[in-house]
């Protein structure tokens, strides 16, 4: 008789990852209130994960340094984390997260370019839904001109595009070791954020204080655990099931932001968000 492994632990792992990322805006805002800019916070948080991976798999460094395709993952993952964390810290959480989840739109186009995957009729329908949702979300409110654009919305768009690039590159480089790919993603979160602090002349971190330092270390631990939970779930569940479960991040982020006053759900945002989430759900449920 063959024993069947329960999928519940894998589902729990993915839900944990989605919850951590969906709620991450709140501690990021607390660190920002303590004087730590979200770019510096991201750099410190991911440096902790880099140190953990280095101790566990030091050979990952050699793989990363000798495999140029992994450098694209480093750049994409770093841009994703820097953009997302900055966006949800300084912008409307609901808008930023919804625009971030235009990721399936970018994934179709990038997969066509990098993986030579065909663009099917179903993909065109998803593209249309996602673009329509983005247009509704970004359309200026009554009384505002077409030039009224929030830079934080742009960070949501950039984060979603780079996340799609990260996922496509992970798929293309799936034959490489987990250590090298994992190190590329965490090191990217650290280096890209550090580089942006210098390019944008972001004020340096405040004097070391237990409040923000312990908060950053705790977040580093949470992100590391959530990544391990993600890897556990992804390796044990079908890809379409994984994608559907990960959409719960939108619920965690939007629900918590609305409850705590960090976002406003207008009818326009609700309609646009429904179109974007619908396109992402269709992408997740495809065969």
N, C-alpha and C positions, 0 to 999 in steps of 0.2 A: 504494500500500500504506500502511495506517495503522499507525503505530508505537504500541504499547501501553506505557503507563508502568507500571513495576514498582510494586506496592504495598508492597514491602519497606521503603523509606525511611519511608513513612507509619506502617507498623506499628512500626518502630523508634522513631519519635518518640513514639508512644503508650506503648510499653513504657518508654521513658526517663522520661516523666512519671510513670507509675505507680511506677517504681522510686524516683524522687526522693522522692515523697510517702510511699511505703511505708517508706522508711528514714529519713525526716526525724526520727523520734522520737529517734534516737541522738544526732545533733548538738544537738538541742534540750535533751537531758538534760545534755550536756557544758556548754552555755552556762548552764544552771540551776545546775550544780555550781560554776561560776565566779562565781555570785552574780547572774546576769541572769535575772530571772523570765521565764517563757515569754510573758507578755503584753508585756513590754518588748521581748523578742527579736522577737516577731511584728511589733510596731510598727516597729522598726528595719529588719528584713528587707524589709518591704513598702514602707517609705519609699524604699529604694534603687531598687525597681522603679518607683515613682511618678516618681522623678527621671529614670530612663531613658526612660519613656514621654513625660515632659514635654519632654525634649530632642529626642526623635524626632518626636512629634506634639503640638506645643503647642496646636493647634486643638482637641484633645480636651477641654481644660478648658472651652471655651465650650460645647461640646455637652453636657458633663456638667452644667454650671451652669444650662443653659436647658431641660433635659429632666427634669422631676420623676420619670418612671418609672425613670430610671437610678439615682435615689437609693435605690429599693428594692433594686436590685442591689448598690449600695454597702453597704447595711445587711446584706443576706443574706450576701454574700461575706465581709464583715468578721466577722460572727458565726460563720460557718463556720470561718474560719481561727483566730480567737481560741479557740473551743471545742475544735477538734481539736488544736491545738498544746499547749494547756494540758492537755487530757485525756491525750494520749499521753506527756507529760512527767512527770506526777504520778500517773497511774493505771496499771492493767494494760493494756498495749498491745493485747493480743489482744482483750480485752473491749471496749475503747473503739472499736477499728476495726470490730469486728463490729456493734456497736450503731450506729456511724456509717453502716454500709451497710444500715440500715433505710430509707435514702433512697428506694428505689422505692415503699415503702408511702406515705410522705408525698407523693411525686410524683403518685401516682394521685389522692389527695384534693385536692391543690392544683391539678392540671390540670383537675379537674372544676369547681373554683371559679373559677379565673382564665382558663382556656382553653375552658371549656364542653365538655370532652371527656367522652364517655359512660363510665360504669363498666361494663365488660363482664364476662361470666362468668369469663374468664381473669384479669381484674384482681382479681376477688373471690378467686380461688384464690391469687393471689400475695399478696394482703393476708392471707389466712388463714395461709399458710406463714410470712410475715414476722412476724406477731403471735405465732404459736406459737413461732417461734425466739426472739423477744425474751422471751417468758414463761419459756422454758427457761433462757436465759442469766441472766435477772435473778432467777430463783427462789432464795430463800435456801438456802445450803448447810445440811447437816444440823447441827442444834444452834443455828442462828441464827433469830431471829424475823423476821416479815415487815417489821419496821422496819429491818432491817439493809440499808441502801442506801448504796452508795459514791457520793459526789458526782461523782467522775470519770466514772462510768457516765452520769450525767445530762448531762455535757458531751458525751459521745459521741452521745446522743440529740438534744441541741440542735444539735450540729454537722451531723448527718444531715438534720434537718428544714430547717435554714437552707440547706444545700447543695441540697436539693430545690427550695426556693423560688428560689434563685439560678438553677438550671437552667430552671425554668418561666418565670421572668422573662426570661432570656436568649432563650428561644424566642419569647416574646411580643414582645420588642423586637428581634428579629433583623433588622428592616429598618433599624436604626440603624447607624452606623459602628462599625467595630471599635475605633477609638481611644477613643471615649466609653465603650463597654462595658468595655474593658480597663482604662481608668483608674478606672472605678467599682469594679471588683473589687479592684485593688491598693490604691487609696486607702481602700476599706472596711477592708481588712486592717490598715492603719495606724491609721485614726481610731477604729475600734471598740475596738481593743486599747488605744489611748491613753486613751479614755474610761473603759474598765473599770479601768485602773490607778488612776484618780482616784476613781471610785465605790467601789472595793473597798479603797482606801488601800494599794495595793501599794508596798512599799519601792522607792525610786528605784534606777536602775542603779548598780552599783559605780563606783569611780573608773576612768577610762579606762585600759585595759590592752591591750597587743597581743593577748593570748590571746583574750578574748571579743570584742573589736572586730573582729579579722581573721576570727574564726569567723562573726560575724554578717554581715559583708560577703560572705564566701564563700557563705553560705547564701542571701543575697539574689541573688547571681549564679546559683546553682543553680536557685532557684525561677523566676527570670526565663527562663533557658534552658528549663526544663521547661515553662513556659507557652507559649513559642514552639513547642516540639516538639508540645505538645498541639494548638495551633491548626493547625499543619501537618498533623498526622494527621487531625484532625476534618474538615478541609476536603477531604480526598482519599479518605476511606473512608465506607462506609455507616454510618448511626448505630448499627445493631445490632452491627456488627463493632466499632465504637469502644467500645460499652458492655461487650462481652465482654472485650476486651483490658484495659480499665480495671479489671476485677475482679482482675487480677493484683496490684493494690495490696494486696489482702488477703493474698496469698501472701507478698509481700515483707515486709509488716509483721509478720504472724504468725510466719513462718519466722525472721526475724532476731530477733524478741523472744524466741522460745523458745530459740534457740541462745545468746543472750546473757543469759538469765535475767531478762528484763523482763516475762515473762508465764508463766502456767501453763495447760496444756491439760488440763482435766479431762474425763471422759466427758460430763458435763452441758454443758460449754462446747462440746465437739465436736459434740454433737447439735444444740444451739441454733444454732451457727454454720453447720452444714450446711443447716439450714432457711432461715436468713437469706440465705446465699449462693445457695441454690437459687432463692429468690424473686427475687433480683437477676438471676440468670442467665436465668430465664424472662422477666423484663422486657426483658432485652437481646436475647433471641432472638425476641421477638414480631415479626410482619410489619411 
